[in-house]
């Protein structure tokens, strides 16, 4: 659950920092936030300075203060003494008690125009950095700017005022224009722009690929999350099985249980607790809400006569590692069993759609880029989930910032594709 530090708690926690030379926390942060520097500002009561330090490094400070998996804490040197510094909570304390930093000077536009396809964390981060370098970014986005955090993450995990403040700040100060249009061809945009950044995310959700998936009462996770986020009562019933073991699965289960505590919500996952990919704090929150887990269970068939009545599962054991490096679940012969359910929510991952013809893709459908983040088409760059696969907000924001630097270098090199 969200933990809000008081001033006294924040100062005491900040005082535990060892201010390491070549700090591992800063190295572990995808946005390279100077963690010891902002923590030192807390100890002196200089929250404005702390806010400026974080803002300069990370374009999505409010959202990351709430949702970042805290890579920094995992490597904190203080762990060798007792426990890691609660860096994310200190970050949250700063962003929750200081105004948006005004130290970012926006220069006069110097002529270059960049089209950004997708207004999520990667796209908005790219827009901010491009505008700080004097270029004019135009964001193509048909939905609410901010991407998944604004459109799907529950207000319990990400308060509306925090997310809205940040995306509004970026849109008002760094985005030259938002275009409410679908983009099918990034090459067409090159006729009007000096460069294009594709950060469209993963638009499609994967299917289970088992019988019964077309029955009434089967939903995709993001449909459920969007309804709850928008204040629309979800269509789910009273006995719900959420299939998957990632953050989206756990988030969906928690949101459904929070929406109606009388529901029975169970996460069904084909591996065990040690292999689950969701972050530990999300699992803890789901447990506290009363979500239960059915581990080592492979979905075999969704049962029902027109609508969901249950799911047939097979017990699993873990065999040899698969391509991801995790041990592959193998069915145990003769171990089938059925769980009665009235709703199935599929949350087994997302994948890139087939938009943007002509841009090279890898075998898994993700966009292929070089070290310069450029695709096979000169002038078209890409980053975020559409390149990485499902990743974190801080990683996407870091991609956007990095892409802006590479796009600026490309434009300044004078190589245009018009």
C-alpha positions in Angstrom: 0.0 0.0 0.0 1.1 3.6 -0.5 3.3 4.8 2.4 3.5 8.6 2.9 6.4 9.7 5.1 6.0 12.6 7.5 8.7 15.4 7.5 10.3 13.8 10.6 10.3 10.3 9.1 11.8 11.6 5.8 14.6 13.5 7.5 15.4 10.4 9.7 15.4 8.1 6.7 17.5 10.5 4.6 20.0 10.6 7.5 20.7 6.9 7.0 22.2 7.5 3.6 25.9 6.7 3.3 26.4 9.0 0.3 28.4 6.3 -1.4 31.2 7.2 -3.8 30.1 6.0 -7.3 26.7 5.3 -5.8 25.2 1.9 -7.0 21.7 3.3 -6.6 22.3 6.0 -9.2 23.9 3.4 -11.5 20.8 1.2 -11.2 18.3 3.9 -12.0 17.4 3.9 -15.7 17.1 7.7 -15.5 20.4 8.0 -13.6 18.7 10.1 -10.9 21.5 11.4 -8.6 20.0 9.7 -5.5 22.6 10.8 -2.9 22.2 14.4 -4.0 18.5 14.6 -3.7 18.6 12.8 -0.4 21.1 15.2 1.0 18.8 18.1 0.1 16.1 16.4 2.2 18.3 16.4 5.2 18.8 20.2 4.9 15.1 20.9 4.3 15.7 22.0 0.7 12.8 20.3 -1.0 12.9 22.7 -3.9 16.5 21.8 -4.6 15.6 18.1 -4.3 12.7 18.5 -6.7 15.0 20.2 -9.2 17.6 17.5 -9.0 15.1 14.7 -9.6 13.3 16.7 -12.4 16.4 17.3 -14.4 17.2 13.6 -14.5 13.7 12.1 -14.8 10.9 13.5 -17.0 8.2 11.5 -15.2 9.0 12.2 -11.5 5.5 12.1 -10.1 4.4 8.9 -11.7 7.7 7.2 -11.0 7.5 8.2 -7.4 4.3 6.1 -7.2 5.0 3.2 -9.5 8.7 2.7 -10.0 9.9 -0.7 -9.0 12.8 1.0 -7.1 15.7 -0.6 -8.9 17.8 1.7 -6.7 16.8 0.2 -3.5 17.7 -3.3 -4.6 21.4 -2.4 -4.7 21.5 0.1 -1.8 24.8 -0.4 0.1 23.0 0.2 3.4 21.5 -3.3 3.0 24.9 -4.7 4.1 24.3 -3.0 7.5 20.6 -3.4 8.1 18.0 -2.4 5.5 18.1 -0.4 2.3 17.2 3.3 2.3 13.5 3.8 1.3 14.5 5.7 -1.7 11.2 5.6 -3.5 9.3 6.8 -0.5 11.8 9.7 -0.1 11.3 10.5 -3.8 7.5 10.4 -3.2 7.9 12.7 -0.2 9.7 15.2 -2.3 7.3 15.2 -5.2 4.3 15.2 -2.8 5.5 18.3 -0.9 7.2 20.5 -3.5 5.9 22.4 -6.6 6.9 21.2 -10.0 10.4 22.4 -10.7 10.7 25.6 -12.6 14.5 25.4 -13.2 14.1 23.9 -16.7 14.6 26.8 -19.1 12.7 26.4 -22.3 14.7 28.0 -25.1 13.3 29.7 -28.2 12.4 27.1 -30.9 15.1 26.9 -33.5 13.2 25.3 -36.3 13.4 21.5 -36.2 10.0 19.6 -36.0 9.7 16.1 -34.6 6.6 13.9 -34.7 6.1 11.6 -31.7 3.7 8.7 -32.2 2.3 7.9 -28.8 1.8 10.1 -25.7 2.8 7.7 -23.0 5.9 8.0 -20.7 8.4 7.5 -23.6 6.7 10.0 -25.9 6.2 12.7 -23.3 9.8 12.3 -22.0 11.1 12.6 -25.5 8.9 15.7 -26.1 10.3 17.4 -23.0 13.9 16.8 -23.8 13.5 17.9 -27.5 11.8 21.1 -26.4 14.6 21.8 -23.9 17.0 21.5 -26.9 15.0 24.0 -28.9 13.0 21.6 -31.2 9.3 21.5 -31.6 7.7 18.2 -30.7 4.2 17.3 -31.9 2.5 14.3 -30.2 0.1 12.1 -32.1 -2.2 10.6 -29.5 -5.9 9.7 -29.7 -6.4 8.8 -26.1 -5.7 10.6 -22.8 -2.0 11.8 -22.8 0.1 9.9 -20.3 -0.4 6.4 -21.6 -1.0 3.4 -19.4 -0.5 5.3 -16.1 -3.3 7.8 -17.0 -5.5 5.4 -18.8 -5.4 2.1 -16.8 -3.5 2.3 -13.5 -6.0 2.5 -10.6 -6.3 5.7 -8.6 -5.5 3.7 -5.5 -2.0 3.1 -6.8 -1.6 6.4 -8.8 -3.6 9.3 -7.4 -5.3 11.3 -10.2 -3.9 14.6 -9.0 -0.3 13.3 -9.1 -0.5 11.8 -12.6 -2.5 14.7 -14.0 -0.2 17.3 -12.6 2.8 15.8 -14.3 1.3 15.1 -17.7 -0.3 18.5 -17.7 3.0 20.2 -16.8 4.7 18.5 -19.7 1.9 19.2 -22.2 1.6 22.8 -21.2 5.3 23.6 -21.2 7.1 21.3 -23.6 4.6 19.9 -26.3 4.2 22.1 -29.3 0.9 20.4 -30.3 -1.2 17.3 -29.7 -2.7 15.8 -32.8 -5.7 13.5 -32.3 -5.1 11.2 -35.3 -4.2 7.6 -35.9 -0.9 7.2 -37.7 -0.5 4.2 -40.0 2.7 5.2 -41.8 5.6 6.8 -40.0 7.2 7.4 -43.4 4.4 9.7 -44.4 5.2 11.9 -41.4 8.7 12.3 -42.6 7.3 14.4 -45.4 6.4 17.1 -42.8 8.9 16.5 -40.0 12.6 16.3 -39.6 12.4 13.1 -37.6 9.8 10.7 -36.1 9.9 8.9 -32.8 7.6 5.8 -32.5 6.6 5.1 -28.9 3.2 3.6 -29.5 3.5 0.9 -26.8 2.0 -2.6 -27.1 -1.5 -2.1 -28.5 -2.7 -5.8 -28.5 -3.3 -8.3 -25.7 -2.3 -11.9 -26.1 -4.9 -14.7 -26.1 -4.7 -17.9 -24.1 -5.2 -20.0 -27.2 -7.5 -22.6 -25.5 -11.1 -23.7 -26.1 -13.8 -21.5 -24.6 -12.1 -18.2 -25.0 -15.0 -16.8 -26.9 -17.6 -17.5 -24.2 -19.4 -14.6 -22.5 -17.7 -13.6 -19.3 -14.2 -13.7 -20.8 -12.5 -10.3 -20.8 -9.0 -8.9 -21.5 -7.3 -7.3 -18.5 -6.9 -3.8 -20.0 -10.6 -3.6 -20.8 -11.3 -4.1 -17.1 -8.6 -1.7 -16.0 -9.9 1.1 -18.3 -13.5 0.7 -17.1 -12.4 0.9 -13.4 -10.1 3.8 -14.1 -12.9 5.7 -15.8 -15.4 5.1 -13.0 -17.4 2.6 -15.0 -18.6 -0.5 -13.1 -16.7 -3.5 -14.5 -18.6 -6.3 -16.2 -17.0 -8.9 -14.0 -19.1 -11.2 -11.8 -18.6 -12.6 -8.3 -16.2 -15.5 -8.9 -13.3 -14.4 -11.0 -10.2 -16.1 -12.3 -7.4 -13.8 -13.5 -5.0 -15.7 -15.8 -1.3 -14.5 -15.7 1.6 -13.7 -13.4 2.7 -10.3 -14.4 2.0 -6.8 -13.0 -1.1 -6.4 -15.2 -2.6 -9.6 -13.8 -2.0 -8.7 -10.2 -3.1 -5.1 -10.8 -6.3 -6.3 -12.4 -7.1 -8.8 -9.6 -6.5 -6.1 -6.9 -8.6 -3.6 -8.7 -11.5 -6.0 -9.1 -11.3 -7.0 -5.4 -11.1 -3.3 -4.4 -14.1 -2.5 -6.5 -16.2 -5.2 -4.8 -14.7 -6.8 -1.7 -17.5 -9.5 -1.7 -16.0 -11.0 -4.9 -13.8 -14.1 -4.9 -10.8 -13.1 -7.0 -8.1 -15.7 -7.8 -4.9 -15.3 -9.8 -4.2 -18.5 -11.8 -0.5 -18.8 -12.8 1.3 -21.7 -14.4 4.5 -21.3 -12.4 5.2 -20.8 -8.7 5.6 -17.9 -6.3 9.3 -17.7 -6.9 8.8 -17.3 -10.7 6.0 -14.8 -10.7 7.0 -11.6 -12.5 4.9 -9.1 -10.7 6.6 -6.7 -8.3 6.6 -7.7 -4.6 4.7 -4.7 -3.4 1.9 -5.3 -5.9 1.6 -8.9 -4.7 1.5 -7.8 -1.1 -1.2 -5.3 -1.9 -3.3 -7.9 -3.6 -2.9 -10.3 -0.7 -4.0 -7.6 1.8 -7.1 -7.0 -0.3 -8.0 -10.7 -0.1 -6.9 -11.9 -3.6 -5.9 -15.6 -3.6 -3.4 -17.4 -5.8 -3.6 -20.7 -7.7 0.0 -21.6 -8.6 1.4 -24.3 -10.8 -1.8 -24.5 -12.8 -2.0 -24.6 -16.6 -5.3 -23.4 -18.2 -6.6 -26.1 -20.5 -10.2 -25.1 -21.4 -12.8 -22.5 -20.3 -16.0 -24.4 -19.6 -19.5 -23.2 -20.1 -22.7 -23.3 -22.2 -22.7 -19.9 -23.8 -21.1 -18.2 -20.9 -18.3 -19.0 -18.4 -19.0 -21.6 -15.8 -15.5 -22.6 -14.8 -12.0 -23.4 -16.0 -10.3 -26.7 -16.5 -6.7 -26.7 -15.3 -3.8 -29.1 -15.2 -1.3 -29.3 -12.4 2.3 -28.3 -13.5 5.8 -29.1 -12.5 8.8 -27.0 -13.6 11.1 -28.5 -16.3 14.1 -27.1 -18.2 14.5 -23.3 -18.6 12.8 -21.7 -21.6 14.1 -18.8 -23.7 13.3 -16.4 -20.9 15.7 -18.3 -18.6 12.8 -19.4 -16.3 12.0 -23.1 -15.9 9.2 -24.2 -18.3 6.0 -25.4 -16.7 5.2 -29.0 -17.8 1.7 -30.7 -17.3 1.4 -33.5 -14.7 -0.4 -36.4 -16.4 -3.8 -37.2 -14.9 -3.9 -34.0 -12.7 -6.8 -32.1 -14.4 -9.2 -30.3 -12.1 -11.9 -27.6 -12.5 -12.5 -24.4 -10.6 -16.1 -23.0 -10.8 -16.0 -19.4 -12.1 -18.4 -16.9 -13.7 -15.7 -14.6 -15.1 -12.2 -15.1 -16.7 -9.8 -12.2 -17.2 -6.9 -12.9 -19.5 -3.7 -11.1 -18.6 -1.0 -13.1 -20.2 0.9 -10.2 -21.8 0.8 -7.7 -24.6 2.2 -7.5 -28.1 2.9 -4.9 -30.7 0.3 -4.5 -33.5 1.2 -4.6 -37.1 1.1 -0.8 -37.7 4.0 1.1 -39.3 4.7 -1.0 -42.4 8.2 -0.9 -43.7 9.8 -0.7 -40.3 11.8 -3.8 -39.5 10.6 -6.1 -36.7 12.2 -8.8 -34.7 10.8 -12.3 -34.5 8.6 -11.4 -31.5 7.1 -8.4 -33.4 8.9 -5.7 -31.6 10.6 -2.9 -33.6 14.2 -3.5 -34.3 16.6 -0.5 -33.7 20.3 0.1 -33.6 22.3 1.5 -30.8 21.3 5.0 -32.0 17.6 4.0 -31.5 17.0 4.5 -35.2 15.0 1.9 -37.2 15.9 0.7 -40.6 14.4 3.9 -42.0 16.7 6.9 -41.6 15.0 9.6 -39.5 12.6 7.2 -37.8 13.5 6.3 -34.2 11.7 4.1 -31.7 11.7 3.4 -28.0 9.6 2.3 -25.0 7.6 -0.9 -24.9 7.3 -1.2 -28.7 11.1 -1.9 -28.7 11.7 -3.3 -25.2 8.5 -5.3 -24.7 6.5 -4.8 -21.5 8.7 -2.7 -19.3 8.6 -0.2 -16.5 7.6 3.5 -16.7 11.1 4.6 -15.6 12.7 2.6 -18.4 10.3 4.0 -21.0 10.9 7.6 -19.8 14.6 6.9 -20.0 14.2 5.7 -23.6 12.3 8.9 -24.5 15.1 11.1 -23.0 17.8 9.1 -24.8 15.9 9.2 -28.0 15.6 13.0 -27.9 19.4 13.3 -27.6 19.9 11.0 -30.6 17.2 12.7 -32.6 18.8 16.1 -31.9 22.2 14.8 -33.0 20.6 13.4 -36.2 18.9 16.7 -37.0 21.9 18.7 -36.3 23.9 16.5 -38.6 21.7 17.9 -41.4 20.6 14.6 -42.8 16.9 15.1 -43.6 14.4 12.7 -45.2 11.8 14.9 -46.8 
